[in-house]
Amino acid sequence: MRKYFKIFELSFLISWMREMEFRVNFITWTFVDASWTAIDIILITALMTNVIALGAWSLPQALVVVGIFRIMAAFVWGWFWQSFSQTSKLVNEGGLDFLLTKPLDPQFLVSTTRFSFNQLPSLLGGIALVVYGLHLLSYTPSFSTVLLSIWLFIISLGLAYCLYFITIVFCFYSERLNNVQHLFAETFYSTGRYPKEIYHPLVQRLLTSVLPVALIISVPANTLFSPPDWTTIIWLHFLLFVFLAVSRQFWLVSLRRYSSASS
Amino acid sequence: MRQFRAFFTTIWQDTIFYKGESFVWLIMEALPVLVMSSLWTSLEAAGQITSDQSSSLVFYYILTLLISRLASTYFDDWFAEEIKDGRVSRYLLKPISVYVYIMAQQLANRLIGTLYTLPIYWPTLSTLVTFPRLAIFFALLSLSYIQKFMFSWIISLTAFWVDQFSILTHFKWILEGVFGGAWLPLSFFPVWWQTTSKFTPFYNWYYFPITLLTTTSVTTSEIISGFSISILWTLVLILAGRVMWKKAIYHYSAVGG
C-alpha cells in the first residue's frame, strides 16, 4: 500500500514540475479556468434574478451549490479528466501494454497518470462562493457541520471517480471511442448545478440511483445550509460501495477483451 | 465538386462506421437541452413562469440543439494539432483544397448528427410559423455556419505562431454562450448586455434566429439590421481567415515527411 502512495505522490510531483516547466501554458489555462468560474457565477445570477427559487434553493443557497460544484470541478478536470483522457487512445492503439506490464495495478496507473494545477481558480473561487453564499444567508455552520460536509464531499468525489471510470471503460467495447472522456464530464457539468427536484420523478430516481450525478453536488452543499438528511447521507455511502465494486468488476471483465495492437 | 463529393462520401462512411463517437457527441449536445427543459417545466409547475413562457423556453432549447447540430464546427483543435505536428504539409503538397476537405468533413458529421436527432425536431418544426420566417432562419443559419467555420479556421491557424491555441476555442464557446444565448436566452440578461450582444457575431448564431421563429414581435427593420450585421461579420471573418492563411503559409516551414 505504501508503494501506491509513493507512486501517487511522485506522479503528482512530476505533474507539478511539468506545469512549472511550461509556465505560459499554465498561466493561460489558469486564466481559462477563471473565466469558466466567472461564467458559472454570471449564469446562475442571471437565472436567479428572473426566478424566485430553483427547486428549494434561493440565490444564496444556489451560490453555495455553484461553489461546491466549482470545487468538485477542480478535481474532475484537474485529476480525472487529465488521467482518463488518454485511456481510450491507449486501449484503441494498443498502448495499454505499457501499463499492463508494470508491477502495479493497471487501474491505479490509468487513474493517476496525470494531474493539472490550472484549476486553482475553480478551487479558490468555489471556496469564496461558498463563504459568500453562507454570508448572504447570514448563517455560520458549526464546526461539525463543516466537517460533515467535507466528509460528504470526499464520498461524492469517490462516487464521481467511479462513474467517470465506468464510462471510460466502455472504450474496450468499441473500435474507436476517442471522445468517451467527455461523457461524464458533460453530464456532470449539465446536471450537477441544479436540484434533483427539477426533474420528472422517474428521472429523479435514475439520477439518484443508477446514475447518481444529482447527489454528487447537492448532498455536501445541502448539508452546509440545511439540517442533514441522514437517509440520503447513508444512501450516498451505500452507493459509493456499490459503484466501487461495479467499476472494479467492469474494469476486470473489460480488460479480458483487450488484445495488444503491436509492441 | 468531385473532390468535395469524394471527401464527403469517405467521411460519411467513417462516421457511420464509428457510431459510438457520434452517439457520445449526440448525448453531449442533447443533455443540456433536456436539463434546461426540465428546469423550465419545474418552474412552471411551481408557478414561477406561465405555461406559455415554459413552452417557448423549451422550444428555444430544442432549436439551440438543431442549430448546434446543423451549424457548429469542431475542427479547431484537430486542425491546430495537424499544424503543430507538421502534418499540414500533406494538405499543401497534394492537389486538394484544404477548405474543401474540412468543409466536407464537417458537413458529413453535422448531417449525420442532425439525422439522429430528427425525431426531436420534426414535431417542433412542423408546427412552425410561416415559410418566409423559416427561410430567413435558414439564411441566417447559413451565414452563422460560415462565421463559425471561419472562427474555427482562424483559431486553428494561430497554431502556426503560438502553442496555446486551445484557449481560443474555450473563449469562442464562452462568447457564444453569453453573447449568443446558447446557454440561457439573452432576455435573462440586463438590457445593456443584450444591446452589446447585437453588435457581436454571436447574437445571430442562436438568439436572433430563434427569436425570429418563436415570437412575432421581431420587426422588418430588426431583420434587416440583423442580416446586415451578420453579412458584415461574415465578410470580415472571411477576409481575416484568408489573410491569416496567406501569412501562415509564408511563415511555415517543415522538415522530413
Interface residues (C-beta under 8 A of the other chain):
Chain A: V24 N25 T28 W29 F31 V32 S35 W36 I39 I42 L43 A46 L47 T49 N50 V51 I52 A53 L54 G55 F170 S174 E175 R176 L177 N178 N179 V180 H182 L183 E186 T187 S190 T191 Y194 E197 I198 Y199 H200 V203
Chain B: F17 Y18 G20 E21 V24 W25 I27 M28 L31 P32 V35 S38 L39 T41 S42 L43 A46 Q48 I49 D163 Q164 I167 H170 F171 I174 G177 V178 W183 L184 F188 F189
